[in-house]
Amino acid sequence: MNILLDIFNFLLLVSIVGISYAFKRNYPKEINDVVGYRTKRSMKSQANWLEANKYSSSLIFKISWIAAGCQLVLYISFGGQVSLFVTVGLWILLLLWVIFKTERRLKRLDSSD
C-alpha cells in the first residue's frame, strides 16, 4: 500500500507540472465547450477567450511549481498520505485563486473597452 501511495504522489507531482506546461504552451485559440478556461465572461468574445486562456494557463504553470514544491516538502516531512491530501486541498484553493484573478483581469479589460 505504501509503495502505491508513493507512486501516486510522484505521478501527481509530474502530471500537475506537465499538464500545466502543456496548456501554457498550447492553450486553446478558438472558443469551444470542451477545453480551456470556460466561463461566461471568457466566452463572451474571441479577445476575452485568448486573454483568459493565456493568462490563466500562465498562472497555473507558476502555481504548479509552488504546489509541487509544497508537495515535495510535505512528502519528505510527513509522508505520502499527508502530502497527497494537503496537495489536493492546496490545488483546490490555488485554482479558485486563478479563477478569481482571471475573472478580475477580464472585468478590467471589459471596462476599458
JOPECOR-V938729 format. One record per residue. RES is the residue in one small letter. PHI is phi in radians with two decimals (* if undefined). PSI is psi in whole degrees, -180 to 180 (NA if undefined). BURIAL is 1 if it has 9 or more other ideal C-beta (glycine too) atoms within 8 Angstrom, else 0. Layout:
RES_PHI_PSI_BURIAL / RES_PHI_PSI_BURIAL
This chain:
m_*_-40_0 / n_-1.14_-40_0 / i_-1.17_-35_0 / l_-1.14_-40_0 / l_-1.14_-40_1 / d_-1.11_-43_1 / i_-1.12_-44_0 / f_-1.10_-42_1 / n_-1.04_-45_1 / f_-1.13_-44_0 / l_-1.11_-38_0 / l_-1.10_-47_1 / l_-1.05_-50_1 / v_-1.17_-42_0 / s_-1.21_-37_0 / i_-1.07_-49_1 / v_-1.20_-42_1 / g_-1.14_-47_0 / i_-1.17_-40_0 / s_-1.16_-36_1 / y_-1.15_-43_1 / a_-1.08_-42_0 / f_-1.23_-34_1 / k_-1.12_-41_1 / r_-1.38_-30_0 / n_-2.34_53_0 / y_-1.19_152_1 / p_-1.13_131_0 / k_-1.62_-22_0 / e_-1.96_143_0 / i_-1.08_130_0 / n_-2.63_169_0 / d_-1.75_9_0 / v_-2.01_-50_0 / v_-2.21_141_0 / g_2.04_-178_1 / y_-1.40_104_1 / r_-2.01_102_0 / t_-2.29_169_1 / k_-1.02_-43_0 / r_-1.20_-39_1 / s_-1.24_-27_1 / m_-1.63_6_1 / k_-1.17_-36_0 / s_-2.64_163_0 / q_-1.11_-38_0 / a_-1.12_-43_0 / n_-1.10_-42_1 / w_-1.02_-49_1 / l_-1.11_-45_1 / e_-1.13_-45_1 / a_-1.09_-44_1 / n_-1.25_-39_1 / k_-1.15_-48_1 / y_-1.17_-48_1 / s_-1.17_-39_1 / s_-1.18_-34_1 / s_-1.17_-44_1 / l_-1.09_-44_1 / i_-1.10_-39_1 / f_-1.09_-43_1 / k_-1.11_-47_0 / i_-1.27_-21_1 / s_-1.12_-35_1 / w_-1.22_-37_1 / i_-1.11_-48_1 / a_-1.10_-41_1 / a_-1.12_-41_1 / g_-1.10_-44_0 / c_-1.09_-42_1 / q_-1.08_-42_1 / l_-1.12_-45_1 / v_-1.09_-45_0 / l_-1.12_-39_1 / y_-1.10_-45_1 / i_-1.17_-40_0 / s_-1.39_-42_0 / f_-2.15_-10_0 / g_1.75_178_0 / g_-1.17_-42_1 / q_-1.17_-47_0 / v_-1.08_-45_1 / s_-1.00_-46_1 / l_-1.12_-50_1 / f_-1.18_-41_0 / v_-1.19_-38_1 / t_-1.12_-42_1 / v_-1.10_-44_0 / g_-1.09_-41_0 / l_-1.10_-41_1 / w_-1.10_-41_1 / i_-1.06_-46_0 / l_-1.12_-43_0 / l_-1.16_-38_1 / l_-1.20_-36_1 / l_-1.10_-38_0 / w_-1.11_-42_1 / v_-1.08_-43_1 / i_-1.06_-47_1 / f_-1.02_-50_0 / k_-1.10_-43_1 / t_-1.19_-44_1 / e_-1.12_-39_1 / r_-1.11_-41_0 / r_-1.12_-45_1 / l_-1.12_-38_1 / k_-1.11_-42_1 / r_-1.12_-40_0 / l_-1.15_-40_1 / d_-1.13_-39_1 / s_-1.28_-23_0 / s_-1.43_-14_0 / d_-1.35_NA_0
